[in-house]
Amino acid sequence: MAKIKNFDFAEEAKRTPYYQKIMPAMKDYYETANYVFVHGWVPGFFNKLGYNYFSDWRESSAQECNAARWFNGMACIPATLEDKTIVCGHWHASCWNAEKWIAES
């Protein structure tokens, strides 16, 4: 097997169209009449009572949106959102479903 010397994947990845064009064009959320699609959850905060989303979450800063991208959406479920279903794509969703399935077994 050929050995690649001095290859830095992270640096090479920065030269790809994915990194240069697609990533910067990505949205923090996508909203329809009935759904909000996010990676982690909508921007908000945790306190001792649980999770609360910002009432003006659509106007959140880039920093707030970046933080929400890594929230455990399953921990945020009790906070309802304007009669819309939030669809989160983070790995916590599959973890929550597995725990629910085990508990029901």
DSSP file (Angstrom, degrees, kcal/mol; ACC not computed):
  #  RESIDUE AA STRUCTURE BP1 BP2  ACC     N-H-->O    O-->H-N    N-H-->O    O-->H-N    TCO  KAPPA ALPHA  PHI   PSI    X-CA   Y-CA   Z-CA
    1    1 A M              0   0    0      0, 0.0     2,-0.2     0, 0.0     0, 0.0   0.000 360.0 360.0 360.0 134.0    0.0    0.0    0.0
    2    2 A A        -     0   0    0      1,-0.1     2,-0.5     2,-0.0     0, 0.0  -0.459 360.0-136.4 -72.2 139.6    1.4    3.4   -0.9
    3    3 A K        -     0   0    0     -2,-0.2     2,-0.7     2,-0.0    -1,-0.1  -0.835   8.2-145.0 -99.3 132.2    2.1    5.7    1.9
    4    4 A I    >   -     0   0    0     -2,-0.5     3,-0.5     3,-0.1     2,-0.3  -0.867  17.1-151.9 -98.8 117.3    1.1    9.4    1.6
    5    5 A K  T 3  S+     0   0    0     -2,-0.7    -2,-0.0     1,-0.2     0, 0.0  -0.660  70.2   1.1 -90.5 143.3    3.5   11.7    3.2
    6    6 A N  T 3  S+     0   0    0     -2,-0.3     2,-0.6     1,-0.2    -1,-0.2   0.819  84.1 156.8  55.2  37.3    2.6   15.0    4.7
    7    7 A F    <   -     0   0    0     -3,-0.5     2,-0.6     4,-0.0    -1,-0.2  -0.846  22.9-170.7 -97.0 123.2   -1.1   14.6    3.8
    8    8 A D     >  -     0   0    0     -2,-0.6     4,-2.3     1,-0.2     3,-0.2  -0.910   5.9-167.0-115.1 102.7   -3.4   16.8    5.9
    9    9 A F  H  > S+     0   0    0     -2,-0.6     4,-3.0     1,-0.2     5,-0.2   0.896  86.4  55.1 -57.7 -44.1   -7.0   15.8    5.2
   10   10 A A  H  > S+     0   0    0      1,-0.2     4,-1.2     2,-0.2    -1,-0.2   0.902 110.5  45.8 -58.7 -42.1   -8.5   18.8    7.0
   11   11 A E  H  4 S+     0   0    0     -3,-0.2     4,-0.3     1,-0.2    -1,-0.2   0.904 113.9  48.3 -67.8 -40.8   -6.4   21.2    4.8
   12   12 A E  H >< S+     0   0    0     -4,-2.3     3,-1.6     1,-0.2    -2,-0.2   0.889 106.4  57.5 -65.5 -39.0   -7.3   19.3    1.6
   13   13 A A  H >< S+     0   0    0     -4,-3.0     3,-1.7     1,-0.3     6,-0.5   0.831  95.8  64.8 -61.7 -32.0  -11.0   19.2    2.5
   14   14 A K  T 3< S+     0   0    0     -4,-1.2    -1,-0.3     1,-0.3    -2,-0.2   0.667  97.0  57.5 -65.6 -15.3  -11.0   23.0    2.7
   15   15 A R  T <  S+     0   0    0     -3,-1.6    -1,-0.3    -4,-0.3    -2,-0.2   0.428  87.8 100.1 -93.6   0.0  -10.2   23.1   -1.0
   16   16 A T  S <> S-     0   0    0     -3,-1.7     4,-2.4    -4,-0.2     5,-0.2  -0.497  81.7-120.2 -87.5 155.7  -13.3   21.1   -2.0
   17   17 A P  H  >>S+     0   0    0      0, 0.0     4,-3.0     0, 0.0     5,-1.7   0.836 113.0  62.0 -59.7 -32.1  -16.6   22.6   -3.4
   18   18 A Y  I  4>S+     0   0    0      3,-0.2     5,-2.8     1,-0.2    -4,-0.1   0.945 111.6  35.8 -58.6 -48.3  -18.4   21.1   -0.4
   19   19 A Y  I  45S+     0   0    0     -6,-0.5    -1,-0.2     3,-0.2    -5,-0.1   0.882 124.4  41.5 -73.6 -39.2  -16.3   23.2    2.0
   20   20 A Q  I  <5S+     0   0    0     -4,-2.4    -2,-0.2     3,-0.1    -1,-0.2   0.808 133.5  10.1 -83.1 -31.0  -16.1   26.3   -0.1
   21   21 A K  I  X5S+     0   0    0     -4,-3.0     4,-0.9    -5,-0.2    -3,-0.2   0.782 125.9  44.5-117.4 -45.9  -19.7   26.5   -1.5
   22   22 A I  I >><S+     0   0    0     -5,-1.7     4,-0.7     2,-0.2     3,-0.6   0.952 110.6  50.6 -73.6 -49.7  -22.1   24.1    0.1
   23   23 A M  H >4<S+     0   0    0     -5,-2.8     3,-1.3     1,-0.2    -1,-0.2   0.921 110.8  48.2 -57.4 -47.4  -21.2   24.6    3.8
   24   24 A P  H 34 S+     0   0    0      0, 0.0    -1,-0.2     0, 0.0    -2,-0.2   0.772 110.0  54.6 -66.0 -21.9  -21.4   28.4    3.7
   25   25 A A  H << S+     0   0    0     -4,-0.9    -2,-0.2    -3,-0.6    -3,-0.1   0.551  82.9 114.2 -86.9  -7.3  -24.8   28.2    1.9
   26   26 A M    <<  -     0   0    0     -3,-1.3     2,-0.2    -4,-0.7    -3,-0.0  -0.336  61.1-133.2 -68.2 146.0  -26.4   26.0    4.5
   27   27 A K        -     0   0    0      1,-0.1     3,-0.1    -2,-0.0    -1,-0.1  -0.603  11.3-129.2 -95.6 157.1  -29.3   27.4    6.6
   28   28 A D  S    S-     0   0    0      1,-0.2    11,-0.4    -2,-0.2     2,-0.3   0.777  90.2  -7.2 -75.2 -27.1  -29.7   27.2   10.4
   29   29 A Y        -     0   0    0      9,-0.1     2,-0.4    10,-0.1    -1,-0.2  -0.977  59.1-138.8-159.0 162.6  -33.2   25.8    9.9
   30   30 A Y  E     -A   37   0A   0      7,-1.9     7,-3.4    -2,-0.3     2,-0.4  -0.998  24.6-164.1-129.5 128.7  -35.8   25.1    7.3
   31   31 A E  E     +A   36   0A   0     -2,-0.4     5,-0.2     5,-0.2     2,-0.2  -0.926  13.0 173.4-122.2 136.5  -39.4   26.0    8.1
   32   32 A T        -     0   0    0      3,-3.0    -2,-0.0    -2,-0.4     0, 0.0  -0.597  55.0 -82.8-119.4-173.6  -42.7   25.0    6.5
   33   33 A A  S    S+     0   0    0     -2,-0.2     3,-0.1     1,-0.2    -2,-0.0   0.831 127.6  17.2 -61.5 -32.1  -46.3   25.6    7.5
   34   34 A N  S    S+     0   0    0     50,-0.1    51,-2.6     1,-0.1     2,-0.3   0.536 121.5  52.0-118.8  -9.9  -46.2   22.6    9.9
   35   35 A Y  E     - b   0  85A   0     49,-0.2    -3,-3.0    51,-0.0     2,-0.4  -0.923  48.9-159.1-135.0 153.1  -42.5   21.7   10.4
   36   36 A V  E     -Ab  31  86A   0     49,-2.2    51,-2.9    -2,-0.3     2,-0.5  -0.987  18.8-155.0-127.3 121.7  -39.2   23.1   11.5
   37   37 A F  E     +Ab  30  87A   0     -7,-3.4    -7,-1.9    -2,-0.4     2,-0.3  -0.859  25.7 157.4-100.7 125.6  -36.2   21.1   10.3
   38   38 A V  E     - b   0  88A   0     49,-2.7    51,-1.4    -2,-0.5    52,-0.1  -0.869  46.0-127.5-138.6 169.3  -33.0   21.6   12.4
   39   39 A H  S    S-     0   0    0    -11,-0.4    51,-1.5    -2,-0.3    50,-0.3   0.929 101.5  -9.2 -84.1 -54.4  -29.8   19.7   13.2
   40   40 A G  S    S-     0   0    0      1,-0.4     2,-0.3    49,-0.2    29,-0.2   0.805 117.3 -60.1-106.3 -66.7  -30.0   19.8   17.0
   41   41 A W        -     0   0    0     27,-0.9    -1,-0.4    24,-0.2    -2,-0.2  -0.950  60.0 -69.2-167.3 178.2  -32.8   22.1   18.1
   42   42 A V        -     0   0    0     -2,-0.3    16,-0.1     1,-0.1    -4,-0.0  -0.536  69.0 -82.6 -78.9 151.8  -34.0   25.7   17.8
   43   43 A P  S    S+     0   0    0      0, 0.0    11,-2.1     0, 0.0     2,-0.3  -0.200  76.9 108.8 -58.5 141.3  -32.0   28.3   19.7
   44   44 A G  E     -C   53   0B   0      9,-0.3     2,-0.3    20,-0.2     9,-0.3  -0.884  54.8 -92.6-177.4-152.0  -32.7   28.7   23.4
   45   45 A F  E     -C   52   0B   0      7,-2.9     7,-2.8    -2,-0.3     2,-0.4  -0.987  17.4-127.7-150.1 156.6  -31.3   28.0   26.8
   46   46 A F  E     +C   51   0B   0     -2,-0.3     2,-0.2     5,-0.2     5,-0.2  -0.854  30.9 164.6-103.0 141.3  -31.2   25.5   29.5
   47   47 A N  E >   -C   50   0B   0      3,-3.0     3,-1.7    -2,-0.4    -2,-0.0  -0.782  58.0 -76.4-138.5-171.9  -32.0   26.3   33.1
   48   48 A K  T 3  S+     0   0    0      1,-0.3     3,-0.1    -2,-0.2    -2,-0.0   0.698 130.1  53.4 -65.9 -16.7  -32.9   24.3   36.3
   49   49 A L  T 3  S-     0   0    0      1,-0.3     2,-0.4     3,-0.0    -1,-0.3   0.535 119.6-102.9 -92.0  -8.1  -36.4   23.8   35.0
   50   50 A G  E <   -C   47   0B   0     -3,-1.7    -3,-3.0     2,-0.0     2,-0.4  -0.945  63.5 -14.9 126.5-147.9  -35.3   22.5   31.6
   51   51 A Y  E     -C   46   0B   0     -2,-0.4     2,-0.4    24,-0.3    -5,-0.2  -0.782  47.5-176.9-102.7 139.7  -35.1   23.9   28.1
   52   52 A N  E     -C   45   0B   0     -7,-2.8    -7,-2.9    -2,-0.4     2,-0.2  -0.996  18.1-141.0-131.5 128.0  -36.7   27.1   26.9
   53   53 A Y  E     -C   44   0B   0     -2,-0.4    -9,-0.3    -9,-0.3     2,-0.2  -0.604  32.2-100.2 -84.7 151.3  -36.5   28.3   23.3
   54   54 A F    >   -     0   0    0    -11,-2.1     3,-1.7    -2,-0.2     4,-0.1  -0.498  24.1-135.2 -67.0 133.8  -36.0   32.0   22.6
   55   55 A S  T 3  S+     0   0    0      1,-0.3     3,-0.2    -2,-0.2    -1,-0.2   0.821 109.8  42.1 -61.5 -28.9  -39.4   33.5   21.6
   56   56 A D  T >  S+     0   0    0      1,-0.2     3,-2.5     2,-0.1    -1,-0.3  -0.194  75.2 142.6-106.0  39.7  -37.6   35.3   18.8
   57   57 A W  G X   +     0   0    0     -3,-1.7     3,-1.5     1,-0.3    -1,-0.2   0.746  63.3  65.6 -56.9 -27.0  -35.5   32.2   17.8
   58   58 A R  G 3  S+     0   0    0      1,-0.3    -1,-0.3    -3,-0.2    -2,-0.1   0.746 102.7  48.9 -66.9 -21.5  -35.7   33.0   14.1
   59   59 A E  G <  S+     0   0    0     -3,-2.5    -1,-0.3     2,-0.0    -2,-0.2   0.193  85.1 138.1-100.5  14.3  -33.7   36.2   14.8
   60   60 A S    <   -     0   0    0     -3,-1.5    -3,-0.0     1,-0.1     2,-0.0  -0.183  56.7-106.0 -63.2 153.2  -31.0   34.4   16.8
   61   61 A S     >  -     0   0    0      1,-0.1     4,-2.4     4,-0.0     5,-0.2  -0.234  29.8-106.2 -72.0 165.6  -27.4   35.2   16.3
   62   62 A A  H  > S+     0   0    0      1,-0.2     4,-2.3     2,-0.2     5,-0.1   0.875 123.0  53.2 -59.9 -37.7  -25.0   33.0   14.4
   63   63 A Q  H  > S+     0   0    0      2,-0.2     4,-2.0     1,-0.2    -1,-0.2   0.906 109.2  47.5 -65.7 -42.3  -23.4   32.0   17.8
   64   64 A E  H  > S+     0   0    0      2,-0.2     4,-2.2     1,-0.2   -20,-0.2   0.893 113.2  48.6 -66.3 -40.0  -26.8   31.1   19.2
   65   65 A C  H  X S+     0   0    0     -4,-2.4     4,-1.5     2,-0.2    -2,-0.2   0.889 109.7  52.4 -66.7 -39.2  -27.7   29.0   16.2
   66   66 A N  H  < S+     0   0    0     -4,-2.3     4,-0.4    -5,-0.2    -2,-0.2   0.902 110.2  48.1 -64.0 -40.3  -24.3   27.3   16.3
   67   67 A A  H >< S+     0   0    0     -4,-2.0     3,-1.6     1,-0.2    -2,-0.2   0.923 109.3  52.9 -64.9 -43.5  -24.9   26.3   19.9
   68   68 A A  H >< S+     0   0    0     -4,-2.2     3,-1.5     1,-0.3   -27,-0.9   0.782  94.5  71.7 -63.6 -27.0  -28.4   25.0   19.2
   69   69 A R  T 3< S+     0   0    0     -4,-1.5    -1,-0.3     1,-0.3    -2,-0.2   0.753 103.4  41.7 -59.1 -24.1  -26.9   22.8   16.4
   70   70 A W  T <  S+     0   0    0     -3,-1.6    -1,-0.3    -4,-0.4    -2,-0.2   0.296  86.7 119.2-110.9   8.1  -25.4   20.7   19.2
   71   71 A F  S <  S-     0   0    0     -3,-1.5     2,-1.1    -4,-0.2    21,-0.2  -0.368  74.5-111.9 -67.4 153.4  -28.3   20.6   21.6
   72   72 A N    >>  -     0   0    0      1,-0.2     3,-1.5    20,-0.1     4,-0.8  -0.788  29.5-161.7 -84.1  99.9  -29.8   17.2   22.5
   73   73 A G  H >> S+     0   0    0     -2,-1.1     3,-0.7     1,-0.3     4,-0.6   0.795  85.9  61.8 -55.6 -31.5  -33.2   17.7   20.8
   74   74 A M  H 34 S+     0   0    0      1,-0.3     3,-0.5     2,-0.2    -1,-0.3   0.818 101.7  51.7 -67.9 -29.0  -34.7   14.9   22.8
   75   75 A A  H <4 S+     0   0    0     -3,-1.5   -24,-0.3     1,-0.2    -1,-0.3   0.666 109.6  52.1 -76.3 -16.4  -34.0   16.8   26.0
   76   76 A C  H X< S+     0   0    0     -4,-0.8     3,-2.0    -3,-0.7    -1,-0.2   0.512  77.4 102.3 -96.3  -7.0  -35.7   19.8   24.5
   77   77 A I  T 3<  +     0   0    0     -4,-0.6    -1,-0.2    -3,-0.5    -2,-0.1   0.835  70.0  64.3 -50.4 -42.9  -39.0   18.1   23.5
   78   78 A P  T 3  S+     0   0    0      0, 0.0     2,-0.9     0, 0.0    -1,-0.3   0.770  84.8  84.3 -58.3 -22.3  -41.1   19.4   26.4
   79   79 A A  S <  S-     0   0    0     -3,-2.0   -27,-0.1     2,-0.0     2,-0.0  -0.706  78.6-149.4 -81.2 107.5  -40.6   22.9   25.1
   80   80 A T        -     0   0    0     -2,-0.9     2,-0.4     1,-0.0   -27,-0.2  -0.315   2.3-144.8 -77.0 162.0  -43.4   23.2   22.5
   81   81 A L    >   -     0   0    0      3,-0.4     3,-2.8    -2,-0.0    -1,-0.0  -0.798  53.5 -65.0-136.0  91.7  -43.0   25.4   19.5
   82   82 A E  T 3  S-     0   0    0     -2,-0.4     3,-0.1     1,-0.3    -2,-0.0   0.746  97.5 -59.5  43.5  41.6  -46.0   27.3   18.1
   83   83 A D  T 3  S+     0   0    0      1,-0.2     2,-0.3     0, 0.0    -1,-0.3   0.793 107.1 125.7  59.8  29.5  -47.9   24.1   17.1
   84   84 A K    <   -     0   0    0     -3,-2.8     2,-0.5   -49,-0.0    -3,-0.4  -0.889  61.7-122.9-116.6 151.2  -45.2   23.0   14.8
   85   85 A T  E     -b   35   0A   0    -51,-2.6   -49,-2.2    -2,-0.3     2,-0.5  -0.801  22.7-144.6 -89.9 128.4  -43.4   19.7   14.7
   86   86 A I  E     -b   36   0A   0     -2,-0.5     2,-0.6   -51,-0.2   -49,-0.2  -0.836   9.4-161.2 -95.0 127.0  -39.6   20.0   15.1
   87   87 A V  E     -b   37   0A   0    -51,-2.9   -49,-2.7    -2,-0.5     2,-0.4  -0.934  10.9-170.3-108.2 114.2  -37.6   17.5   13.1
   88   88 A C  E     -b   38   0A   0     -2,-0.6   -49,-0.2   -51,-0.2   -48,-0.1  -0.849  17.7-164.2-109.4 144.7  -34.1   17.2   14.3
   89   89 A G        +     0   0    0    -51,-1.4   -49,-0.2    -2,-0.4   -50,-0.2   0.357  48.3 121.4-105.3   3.9  -31.4   15.2   12.6
   90   90 A H  S >  S-     0   0    0    -51,-1.5     3,-1.8   -52,-0.1     4,-0.5  -0.277  76.2-111.4 -70.3 156.3  -28.9   15.0   15.4
   91   91 A W  T >> S+     0   0    0      1,-0.3     4,-1.7     2,-0.2     3,-0.5   0.709 109.5  77.6 -61.1 -20.8  -27.8   11.5   16.6
   92   92 A H  H 3> S+     0   0    0      1,-0.2     4,-2.9     2,-0.2    -1,-0.3   0.811  83.9  65.6 -60.3 -28.2  -29.6   12.0   19.8
   93   93 A A  H <> S+     0   0    0     -3,-1.8     4,-2.2     1,-0.2    -1,-0.2   0.931 104.2  42.5 -61.0 -45.4  -32.9   11.2   18.0
   94   94 A S  H <> S+     0   0    0     -3,-0.5     4,-2.1    -4,-0.5    -1,-0.2   0.864 113.5  53.2 -69.5 -34.1  -31.8    7.7   17.3
   95   95 A C  H  X S+     0   0    0     -4,-1.7     4,-2.3     2,-0.2    -2,-0.2   0.920 109.8  48.1 -64.8 -44.2  -30.4    7.3   20.9
   96   96 A W  H  X S+     0   0    0     -4,-2.9     4,-2.5     1,-0.2    -2,-0.2   0.915 110.8  50.7 -63.4 -44.1  -33.8    8.5   22.3
   97   97 A N  H  X S+     0   0    0     -4,-2.2     4,-2.4    -5,-0.2    -1,-0.2   0.893 110.2  50.2 -62.0 -39.4  -35.7    6.1   20.1
   98   98 A A  H  X S+     0   0    0     -4,-2.1     4,-2.4     2,-0.2    -2,-0.2   0.924 111.2  48.1 -65.2 -44.0  -33.5    3.2   21.2
   99   99 A E  H  X S+     0   0    0     -4,-2.3     4,-2.3     1,-0.2    -2,-0.2   0.896 112.2  49.7 -63.2 -39.9  -34.0    4.0   24.9
  100  100 A K  H  X S+     0   0    0     -4,-2.5     4,-1.8     2,-0.2    -2,-0.2   0.918 111.0  49.4 -64.2 -43.6  -37.7    4.3   24.4
  101  101 A W  H  X S+     0   0    0     -4,-2.4     4,-0.9     1,-0.2    -2,-0.2   0.904 111.6  48.6 -63.3 -42.2  -37.8    0.9   22.6
  102  102 A I  H >< S+     0   0    0     -4,-2.4     3,-0.7     1,-0.2    -1,-0.2   0.915 110.4  51.4 -64.6 -42.9  -35.8   -0.8   25.4
  103  103 A A  H 3< S+     0   0    0     -4,-2.3    -1,-0.2     1,-0.2    -2,-0.2   0.841 111.3  48.1 -63.7 -32.9  -38.0    0.7   28.1
  104  104 A E  H 3<        0   0    0     -4,-1.8    -1,-0.2     1,-0.2    -2,-0.2   0.626 360.0 360.0 -82.9 -13.1  -41.1   -0.6   26.3
  105  105 A S    <<        0   0    0     -4,-0.9    -1,-0.2    -3,-0.7    -2,-0.2   0.470 360.0 360.0 -77.5 360.0  -39.7   -4.1   25.8
